[in-house]
Amino acid sequence: MTELYFGATDNFEVAKFEDRRVIDEIEMVMSAFDCVLPDDAGIYCSSDITTGKRFYFEFLLPHGARSEEELKQKLGEHRHKQLKTELIQANVARGMEFTEKLRERGLINLVNPGPFFARGFDQQHYLYLWECVIIKKIYRVYFNENWQYSNGCTLEYAIAMQKGIPRFDDLGNDLSLPEAIRMIQAAVEELRGQGLMAGKLQHNLALLMGLGNKSRQNHE
C-alpha cells in the first residue's frame, strides 16, 4: 500500500466487517483506480461530505447542540441517523455539481469522492482511502466553496500540501498555504463564537501551521 502522510496506520478502530478486512477492501479499491487512472494523472475535487458549514449551521445549531455526539443524545439514534443521511445526500449532490462545473471548464480525469459508498466504512476508513488516492493518483486539487469548515477537506489540503501539488479554490484561483490557514482560522473562530466544538478542524489547522513552519525553515 501507499505510505501515507497523516493516516499513519491501518490499525483501524473497526478493522473487520464479519470476514472482510478493511485494508483488503481499500487495496481492492486502489486496484480499480489503477485500471482507469495512471499515477499522478487525476484532479481531485474536494468537497464537504460528513461535516462542513451546513453541518454546523443547519445540522447542529438549529437543535442547540455543540457537537454531533450531543445532537445524537438530544435526538436519539434513529432521528440523528435520518438527519445525518439527509445532510450527506445534500452535500454529495453539491459536490457533484462542483465537479460538473470543473468538467465544463475542460478539466479531465476528475475524481469526486462523494458518490463512493462502501458498506461498513466509517469516516476513518474513507479518509485513509482518499489519502491513498491523492498521494498516488492526483496531481492537483480543487476545493469547493466553504471547504475550510470541513474536517475532510482541510485534511485533504494538508495532504496535497505535503505532496507539493497545486491547490485551487472553486473559481480556479491559487489557494496558497497562508490563505488556507487564514480561512481555517476564521472558520474556527466563527464556530467557537457560536459555542460549537471544532476539535478536528483545529487539529487540521495545526497540521497546516506545522507545514508552514517546516516550509519556512527549508527556505532559510
HELIX and SHEET records of a PDB file:
HELIX    1   1 VAL A   22  VAL A   36  1                                  15    
HELIX    2   2 LYS A   53  ARG A   54  1                                   2    
HELIX    3   3 PHE A   55  LEU A   60  3                                   6    
HELIX    4   4 LEU A   61  HIS A   63  5                                   3    
HELIX    5   5 GLU A   68  LEU A   75  1                                   8    
HELIX    6   6 GLU A   77  GLU A  104  1                                  28    
HELIX    7   7 GLN A  123  LYS A  137  1                                  15    
HELIX    8   8 TRP A  147  TYR A  149  5                                   3    
HELIX    9   9 ASN A  151  LYS A  163  1                                  13    
HELIX   10  10 LEU A  177  GLY A  193  1                                  17    
HELIX   11  11 GLY A  199  HIS A  219  1                                  21    
SHEET    1   A 2 LYS A  16  PHE A  17  0                                        
SHEET    2   A 2 ARG A  20  ARG A  21 -1                                        
SHEET    1   B 4 LEU A 110  VAL A 111  0                                        
SHEET    2   B 4 GLY A  42  SER A  46  1                                        
SHEET    3   B 4 ILE A 138  PHE A 143  1                                        
SHEET    4   B 4 ARG A 167  PHE A 168  1                                        
END                                                                             
